[in-house]
Amino acid sequence: MPFLSNDAIPLAARSILTAAFFVGNVDAQLLRGDKKDNPYAGVLQVIDTYRQMQRNNAKLKIAEVERFIELEKRGELKDYVSS
């Protein structure tokens, strides 16, 4: 996750987003009954969690997650995270 190395992002926010990635990835595997890595589902959960965080802090802007959102809007996120 590109936001992990950005020290400008508070540790708490990085931790929440990292957990969101793992939850999304594992949840998708459990739902499919397949032990195959699913980074796309993980990133979708990061986006959803980020939006929830923004509801509590409207000033929160994390460029790395904003990039994920833009890629998803253009239909390019799945290919991006799979490469």
Stockholm file with secondary structure:
# STOCKHOLM 1.0

chainA/1-83         MPFLSNDAIPLAARSILTAAFFVGNVDAQLLRGDKKDNPYAGVLQVIDTYRQMQRNNAKLKIAEVERFIELEKRGELKDYVSS
#=GR chainA/1-83 SS CGGGGCTTSCHHHHHHHHHHHHHHHHHHHHHHTCCSCCHHHHHHHHHHHHHHHHHHCTTCCCHHHHHHHHHHHTTCHHHHHHC
#=GC SS_cons        CGGGGCTTSCHHHHHHHHHHHHHHHHHHHHHHTCCSCCHHHHHHHHHHHHHHHHHHCTTCCCHHHHHHHHHHHTTCHHHHHHC
//
